[in-house]
C-alpha cells in the first residue's frame, strides 16, 4: 500500500458567479521514502495541490488517502491531530514565531501534539544539532540568517517524525549557495531518516537532482517522469 494516493482530485472556486477550476482530475501515487518535486508555471495549481495534500483545505471532489485512510471526509479536530502527527510543512516564508528562540520554535509541534515538554525539547535539540544549528539554540529568528531560519523550519517540520514533508518553494527567498545547502539537507534527511519529501519548486537545479519530477499545467498533471534507478543524479550547480 502506498503512503499517499490521490484519486480524481478536483478543486473549484466560485469567482464572480463563475466556476474557477484550479485542480482538475488529479491522480497521483507517492510511495514511502520517495523524493519528488512538482513543477509548472504560476497558476498551474501546485500550491493548491500541496494545501490539499496537507489537509489545510478540502477538495471539491476526489479522495486523498494516506496508507488507505481517506482524509477528505474527516472532521476538523481529527484532521488537525492527523496533520500534526503525519505531515511536516516547510514554506517559502518560514513562519517562525518571532518571540521564541530556535529551540522553542522547533519544539512547538511536540507541545501542541501532547509530547512532554522535556521530550519535545530533547527532540528539538537533536534536530537542530543535526541541521548544523547546535550553537544557535537560544537565538530568535531575527538573530538568524535566512538560511538558518529555513533550517530551523526544516527541523520543526521533522519534530513529530512525519511520514511526509510537504515543502512549498522552500528556498525561493534564499541565494543560490544557501538554497543549495537547504536542498542538500533535504536529501540527507531522506537518506538517513527515510522521510518522504514532496517539494513544489521553480528551481531547475533542484529538479535535475530529483528522482521524480511531476509537471503541472492548467490544473492537471502534464507529465510524471521518474529517473531510472541506476541513473546518476545531475551534478550540483557550481556557485561562485
C-alpha positions, -999 to +999 in steps of 0.1 A: +000+000+000+015+034-010+020+061+016-002+085-004-028+080-031-047+108-048-078+099-068-097+122-092-089+152-071-107+184-081-108+219-066-132+245-078-137+280-065-166+303-073-155+337-085-179+364-097-206+338-100-185+316-123-166+284-115-128+286-115-113+252-118-079+251-101-073+214-100-090+190-124-089+152-122-055+148-104-043+112-099-010+107-080+007+079-060+036+085-037+055+056-021+072+056+013+106+072+012+102+088-022+116+122-031+098+141-058+092+176-069+063+193-085+070+220-112+049+241-135+041+277-144+024+301-119-013+293-117-008+256-126-023+246-092+009+235-075+004+252-042-033+244-041-024+207-045+001+209-017-025+225+006-050+198-002-024+170+004-016+187+037-053+187+047-051+225+051-080+227+026-107+203+014-111+192-023-144+198-042-143+162-051-120+132-052-101+114-025-068+117-006-057+085+011-028+082+035-019+045+039-055+038+029-071+063+052-094+088+034-086+121+050-111+141+028-141+131+049-129+136+084-139+163+109-116+192+116-105+181+150-094+147+138-077+162+108-057+186+130-044+157+150-036+137+119-018+166+103+004+173+133+014+137+136+017+128+099+026+158+078+055+182+081+054+216+063+082+239+050+071+270+033+089+297+013+083+320+043+095+301+073+066+312+096+088+310+127+074+326+158+095+358+164+091+358+202+105+323+206+141+311+201+151+283+177+147+255+203+112+267+213+101+271+177+112+235+168+096+221+199+063+237+193+046+209+172+055+185+200+039+206+227+008+210+205+008+173+199+009+164+236+046+154+240+060+160+274+079+193+274+113+176+282+108+151+253+098+179+228+129+199+238+151+168+236+139+161+200+142+198+191+178+200+203+188+168+185+173+180+152+189+215+155+222+198+160+215+176+130+209+206+107+240+223+120+225+248+144+236+232+177+252+265+187+222+286+178+195+271+201+188+302+220+188+326+191+155+342+180+146+343+142+157+379+140+191+368+151+194+341+124+202+344+087+177+334+061+193+300+055+195+294+093+158+303+097+149+278+069+170+251+087+150+258+118+118+254+098+130+221+084+139+208+119+104+219+131+088+200+102+106+168+113+100+170+150+069+147+150+087+122+127+061+128+100+056+103+072+059+130+046+072+166+044+055+190+020+077+219+010+064+249-010+093+268-026+114+262+005+144+280-009+126+307-030+139+335-008+175+323-005+205+330-026+218+301-047+245+289-023+223+290+007+194+273-012+217+245-023+227+239+013+190+236+023+184+212-007+213+191+004+198+189+039+165+176+025+184+149+005+203+140+036+172+137+057+156+115+031+187+092+030+192+089+068+156+090+080+137+077+051+114+107+052+093+112+021+096+147+006+072+163-019+086+197-030+070+224-051+097+243-068+107+265-097+143+255-093+156+236-123+188+228-104+168+210-077+145+193-103+176+180-121+187+161-089+152+148-080+145+111-087+110+120-098+096+152-114+058+159-117+049+188-141+016+206-138-002+229-162-037+244-161-047+223-130-036+190-145-006+167-143+011+172-177+040+147-171+053+124-144+089+114-150+110+090-129+147+088-131+160+052-137+172+036-105+207+033-118+208+068-134+233+092-117+220+124-102+228+155-120+259+173-105+251+202-083+253+236-099+285+254-091+283+285-071+306+315-071 
